[in-house]
């Protein structure tokens, strides 16, 4: 028996060898590398490669009235040529088959049209009443063939009470039977759909609510009245209360709500899809709405809505006070139609808790960090690389009064890193005011972990790129630069081992550890990389064609000659000197410091400020957590001269993200900060010095925030520094 088994195994081994030997196999090959092409509406010609190892044919399966094959046959690998005619109508689709005697492959051709095919229902919810002999009417807009629009009805309460659904060029008419119930409403959804010229199904859902038999539906409440019902744990609304307001969020921005990071490599992306913001008709108050599911979020941008809140819950959060209504379903939308959001403009200093979750235009603003994009982060940790370590990023904005705050952008925002340079002049910034923590910028600031990461009472979420209504250049801003550093500008002749401003020529930048001089750069610091490439990023975008948003005084684009973003992660090339680092931070029981010198002579202004963008970049961590910024008229760094230095502010610096163990306190980008400076004291001097210095010997061990101590050899870096003043 053993011999028979052995013989069988030997035979199987011999057969396996023959099957694996390519010399004895003849495989058929046929296929186009791309399966779908989109062409313009004009007449033209399309070519694409096909890979084959035998002869075959090209046949037009669909669209033959406008699409033809100039190449009708091929012998092996070949280039296929198709001709298409001008299209002055709706977009259309054609299909071409590639075939041999044994295999087939299909290629789809989508042609744009001279006309856009569209259908819209400006009002997506309606209430119908009893006793009427006339049909209920909804407005309809569009140019589709209404004969191909299909409908179906899903009854949520009751059944078969909608008699007919008739769609015409400008209206949708419904007939209904009366509701016999004196207390309860009846609800249904009408699903309208059609297939467009590119064979994509377009779907619209109409929410229909029928009043009880007495035609009384819902008791209208004000926003303050609903707020009074809120508790910190959440309070259920059991009565038929309604609110009316305007929807001020835009789902297509991908930036509506916070996609919460729940654990390393796990983000709740449904949060943004289920979030909407509704403000009162006078624009004074706002609610965040969290729907029961993404499908229930039928709240259209810039629409008037009437919401029935029975069955939802309302929750209050404090410091600052803000209110969320949870559990809203599509059937609770009693009415939805086009509306006009009230204009609400103010300065940052005028914001109050009542403005949270309302749409506000902040006036006389600027984006002060003049480099990078809306999310200057390491994309290797984002959804672009199927990693879920970071869901949003805040960048700094400030206004003419010297106030500052952060603007949030989600990684799901489609325009967050599309190659456009940010505008650096003055203007208005609009969006929804929120309060959201950001532990990657500050952690350990509260005993309750859920409350850590307070980066200010208010932040703003833009709802479209046009919300950044700013002039392009700083020459068109309310502020002027005293000195600015956007990259490490090392002079060819450098006896003092410093680096110079990248705008103007006011002063220098250096480090207090002057005994150390870098062998290559001959400075008291050395260049490194940051994450400020403008984009696009991702595995399919591995070049730096759009630069880093740094326009020099001569109008040229700094960095255009360097090949950064080689991995698609938005990282600058090392030779660009986009940030500067040092690893000497604690000696003889006190901190070393970055030192900046500049002149304020002949400058007159009532607002002066400092902008700083920094990060601890060492993967080994043990870099300073707690820092102070100070100014002085002298440059003495000895302990005896400490009293000559005046405090500007205290701040924390985040550690770079560590892939093996990404903590919530680690940042995937540089932290941007704004510090007001005392104009009366700091202006009018030949020389002014600022030092940025660790003030406590505390650092991260890699598993916590600050339980370890500073170890020299681990780097802190800066990628932007500026001193600004308001023009007179």
Secondary structure, 3 states (H helix, E strand, C coil): CHHHHHHHHHHHHHHHHHHHCHHHCCCCCEEECCCEEEECCCCEEEEEEEEECCCEEEEEEECCCCEEECCCEECCCEEEEEEECCCCCCCEEEEEEEECCCCEEEEEEEECCCCCCCEECCCCEEEECCCCCCCEEEECEECCCHHHCEEEEEECCCCCCEEEEEECCCEEEEEECCCCCCCCCEEEEEEEEEECCCCCEEEEEEEEEECCCCCCCCEECCHHHHHHCCECCCEECCCCEEEEEEECCCHHHCCCCCCCEEECCEECCHHHHCEEEEEECCCCCEEEEEECCCCCCCCCCCEEEEEECCCCEEEEECCCCEEEEEEECHHHEEEEEECCCCCCEECHHHCCHHHCCCEEEEEEEECCCCCCCCCCCCHHHCHHHCCCCCCEEEEEEEECCCCEEEEEEECCCCCCCECCCCCCCCEEEEEEEECCCCCCCCCCCCCCHHHCCCCCCCEEECCCHHHEEECCCHHHCCEEEEEEECCCECCCCCCCCCEECCECCCCEEEECCCCCCCCCCCCCCEEECCCCCCECCCCCCCCCCCCCCCECCCCCECCCCCCCCCCCCCCCCHHHCCEEEECCCEECCEECEEEEEECCCCCCCCCEEEEEEEEECCCCCCCCCEEEEEEECCCCCCHHHHHHCEEEEEEECCEECCHHHCCCCEECCCEEEEEEECHHHHCCCCCEEEEEEECCCCECCCCCCCCECCCCCCCEEEEEEEEEEECC
